[in-house]
């Protein structure tokens, strides 16, 4: 079991927690600033030249569905 905290340590932990929360709140405006490198429209939609399918020589095996999870099974209809 942990030893009980003294009042001085509680005050120090509270001050540290308050400083962390205030620091995070002060950094919110910097996180919401958009980048000046590209336009906002180009950041929202992917470029059209990117392929949306896996290449044929891909090392990833495509999953095979053994059954349709949304179709009713004969056992569930009874």
Beta strands, then each sheet from edge to edge (+ up, - down):
end
